[in-house]
Amino acid sequence: MEHETPESALTCTVFSCTPAGECREQAVVGRSTHAAMTKDQQRYVNDEMLDVLYRHRTRPADSGKLVEVVSNDYLDLGGHPAIAAAQQEADERFGNGNRMAAPHLFADDPQHRLEERIATWLGVEAVVLTQSGWTANFGLMQVLSQGTTVYRDETAHSSLTDGALAARAEMHDVRHNDPGHLAELLRGHGPGLVVLNAVYNIRGDLTPLAEMVETAELHGGTVVLDESHSLGALGPAGRGLAAQLTLGHRVAHRTASLAKAFTARAGIVATSRAAAEQIRYRARSACFASTLLPRDIAGIDATLTLIEHADQARTRLADRTHTLRTGLDQQGWGVGPGAHIASLVHTTLPRLARSVTALDAAAVRASAFVLPVPRQGHLPLRICLHASLTDHDLDRILDATALLRTEPA
Ligand SMILES: Cc1ncc(COP(=O)(O)O)c(C=O)c1O
């Protein structure tokens, strides 16, 4: 069996930690009861480390002091009264509605009217609303990649991979942000889907979209672009990276989680009319799961109006981004250019755990990204910016990250 591991290979590294966050790595040899352990399971973060990185993290006593850089509410719209009012009105009119899987909705359902509005906003033929960004990517890839070769940037979001796996597609990993490698793979294996993130969700760097699109076009590639972290936050009226670079017409399929700048529980696929029909009626995530609630639809509709008029917040977010990235680079974190997400990359789990504990003590809440399986030597502590962080907040973050640089390796 593909995932079964011979007993001789059952040496793995685990991490033992004290409640204070003192951790060390330890080699452990598996017993025979572990014989069916998958390779992934061997590399899961162990219980003690979960305690330090996740379970035992608590709110500081003075929660007014807390600087939160965990959420993806980049424009700080989550608490906007216009969204709450729209949701409340939908609750009063429809309650939780007559929920069902989306294929059963009437043609004039508010969900379809909202899809048309988003399609007009983005200048595409069709939009499909989904229950989450995960289901947008899964559904799109499941229906599009059947019998097709998939070229996936090695750090593109896992949900894109999961959809391609469900379709049993042949998949090739493209070295991160490397158009030359993409060209080489396309020449070697033929036309297929080229799968990218606009903004990479861990390090916040942007895809070199113009080069990737050009390379794909030259060699018969069709681009799928995940705009989860750019929709709302970048581009004219928040239309995202492809729109910012006037490349929207050359990107065949765009997806996004609406749980970021839109602060909703939903996702979209922006695509051709033909592909939208495939996703609506063939994607397993559309056929076998119920769709959004009336309050979700009303909330997203109200949020879109706010996002269209949020230039000031987008400018402020860009300014916050510049200050943080410059500050982190001056401290030697090597984050480089990119968008409103930056990660402090650690090389060992104990070192990452010490950083989490130190930032918590400084009342700066960032997130460790190691689940479900940590990537050896690349263990990020992620900082997500939002437009209303003050200069003082940024100083607090940079003071705390400067302290981490003085830690022993
Ligand atoms: C790039 C990207 N795509 C897709 C998703 C999935 O979105 P959702 O949380 O709405 O399922 C995420 C969420 O973490 C993401 O970062």
The ligand as an SDF file (V2000), in Angstrom:
LIG
                    3D

 16 16  0  0  0  0  0  0  0  0999 V2000
   -5.2030   30.8910   -0.5260 C   0  0  0  0  0  0  0  0  0  0  0  0
   -6.3750   30.2490    0.1410 C   0  0  0  0  0  0  0  0  0  0  0  0
   -7.2750   29.5970   -0.6050 N   0  0  0  0  0  0  0  0  0  0  0  0
   -8.3420   28.9850   -0.0540 C   0  0  0  0  0  0  0  0  0  0  0  0
   -8.5510   29.0050    1.3060 C   0  0  0  0  0  0  0  0  0  0  0  0
   -9.7410   28.3130    1.9080 C   0  0  0  0  0  0  0  0  0  0  0  0
  -10.6870   29.3010    2.2560 O   0  0  0  0  0  0  0  0  0  0  0  0
  -11.8330   29.0680    3.3360 P   0  0  0  0  0  0  0  0  0  0  0  0
  -11.2410   29.3330    4.6630 O   0  0  0  0  0  0  0  0  0  0  0  0
  -12.8830   30.0650    2.9520 O   0  0  0  0  0  0  0  0  0  0  0  0
  -12.2960   27.6660    3.1590 O   0  0  0  0  0  0  0  0  0  0  0  0
   -7.6500   29.6830    2.1220 C   0  0  0  0  0  0  0  0  0  0  0  0
   -7.8910   29.6980    3.5760 C   0  0  0  0  0  0  0  0  0  0  0  0
   -7.1270   29.5770    4.4130 O   0  0  0  0  0  0  0  0  0  0  0  0
   -6.5290   30.3110    1.5320 C   0  0  0  0  0  0  0  0  0  0  0  0
   -5.6190   30.9350    2.2810 O   0  0  0  0  0  0  0  0  0  0  0  0
  1  2  1  0
  2  3  1  0
  2 15  2  0
  3  4  2  0
  4  5  1  0
  5  6  1  0
  5 12  2  0
  6  7  1  0
  7  8  1  0
  8  9  2  0
  8 10  1  0
  8 11  1  0
 12 13  1  0
 12 15  1  0
 13 14  2  0
 15 16  1  0
M  END
$$$$
